[in-house]
Amino acid sequence: MDTNDEPVGRILVVDDNEQNRQLAQATLEDEGYEVVLACSGREGLSCFDAVEPDCVLLDVRMPDLDGFAVCSAIRARERRRDTPIVFLTAQRDVDTFDKALLVGADDFLTKPVRPTELVVRVRAALRLGRMGASLREQFALVRQQRDDLMRVQLQKERLSAFVVHD
């Protein structure tokens, strides 16, 4: 148990970039989380089945199975299909964001990831995973508002880039 009385969680980090895995591991282990690493989508799915993590941090672009395929495969499983999944990606576009939500992502962080934000998002994802069924409906409303805000922010960035370019 950590100091705020929450159970320490097991986090699966799936990323083909070693530096990204090491940063996530160091950051999360400093907070008391158990971290399991996978360097590919296929390895990530094997680890998911073997260790039954409390949360998955998932890169979008990987050479064998991309993050979207891994997320879809997790959501198709009978066991642990509600495990929170946080996408980590350098891609900052609405299409990637929408596709992540479509395949079942719970949250979306863009790289470079700030360690403090990573910890806060993982903590929030774990809390979400522990919520009872009666709270899920209220969370859906907040999540929709967050998603709408993220979509507007990404569109604003795209428009700003277009205006600056022209």
N, C-alpha and C positions, 0 to 999 in steps of 0.2 A: 504494500500500500504506500502511496505517496503521501505527502504532508496534507493534502486537502481531502483525504479520506476516500478518494476514488481508487478503484482497482487499477493497477498498472496494466496497460494494454500491450498486446502483441501486434506489431505493425509489420506488414509485408511491403517491402519497397521493391518495385519492379521497374528497372531502368537499365538500358544497355550502356549507359555512360558511367564509368567507374567513379568519377569525381562526384557526380550527382548522388550515387548510392552512398558514398562515404560521407558526404555532407549531411544527408538525411539521417544516416546511422548515427553519426557523432551528435547531431543536434537532438535526436530523439532519445538516445541512450543517456545523454546528460539530464534528461527530464525523467528518467527512470523507466522508460518503455523498453520492452524487449523488441529487438529489430531482427527481422529475417530478410535476407537479400536474395534477389533473383536478377540475373542479367539478361533475360529474354522473356518473351511472352509465354513460351512453352514451359520454361522453368518456373515462371510465376504461377501458372496454373497447377503444376505439380506441387509446388510449395503451398499453395492455397489449400489444396486437398490434404496435404500432410500435416500442416501446422495449425489449420483453422484460425487464421488471424482475426483480430478484432477490427482491423482497418487495413485497407490497401491503398498505398500510394502508387500510382500507375502512370508511367510515361506514355505519351501518345505514339510517338514514332519509334518503332523498334524493327529490326530486320526480319524476324521470323513471323510472329503474330503481333500486329500493332495493338495499342491499348484498347481501341474500340472492340476488336475481336476478343481480347482477354476479358474485358468488362461484360460483353454479351455472354461469354461462356460462363462467367461467374453467376450472372443473373439467371442463367438457364438451369443451374444446379438446384437440386432439392434442398440440400443442406447448406446453410450459411448464405443463402442468396440475398439476404438483407444486410450483409456485411457492408459497412460504409466504404465507398470507393472515392478517392480524391485524385483527380487527374492532375498531373504535372506536365506542363508543356511550354516550349518556347514559342509556339504558334499563338498569335494574338489576333484571331479573326473570328467573326461571328459564326461561320460555318463549322469550324472546329468545336467551338463552344456548344452550338446546337446539337452537333452529332454526339458529343460527350453526354449531354443530357438525354438524348434519344436512346442511347444504349444503356443508360442506367446510372450515370455518375451522380454522386451526391454533392460534389464540390469540384472546383476548378481553380487551380493555381497556375499562374504564368511564371516562367523562369526569366530571369534569375529569381529564385525563391529566397526570401529573407527568412533566416532561421526562426525569428520570433513569430512571424506569420505562419510558418509551417507548424510550429508547436500549437499555436492557437487554433488553427484549422483542424489539426489532428484531434486535439482535445474536444473540439466541437463535434467532430465526426463520431468520436467515441461516445459522447453524451447522446448523440442522435441514435446510435446503435443500441443504446440501453433504454431508450424511451419506450413507454408502453403504447399499446395500440390506441388508447384514448387521446394521446398527445400527437399522434401522427397527422391527423387532419389539420390541426393548428400549425404544425410545422410546414405542411404543404403550402399554405398560404404565404408564410414568410419566405419559403424557398422560391416560390413563384415571383414574389416581389424582388428578391435578391437577383434572380435570373434576369428579370426585366431590366433591372438597374445595370447589371453587367453587360447585357446586350446593348443598351443605350450607350454605355461608356465605350464599348468597342466600336460602335457605329460612329460615335463622336470622334474617336481617334482616327478612324478611317477617313471621315470627312475632313478633319483637320489636315491630315497628310495630303489629301487631294488638293485642298485649297493652297497649302504651302507649296506643293509641287507645281501648280499652275500659276 
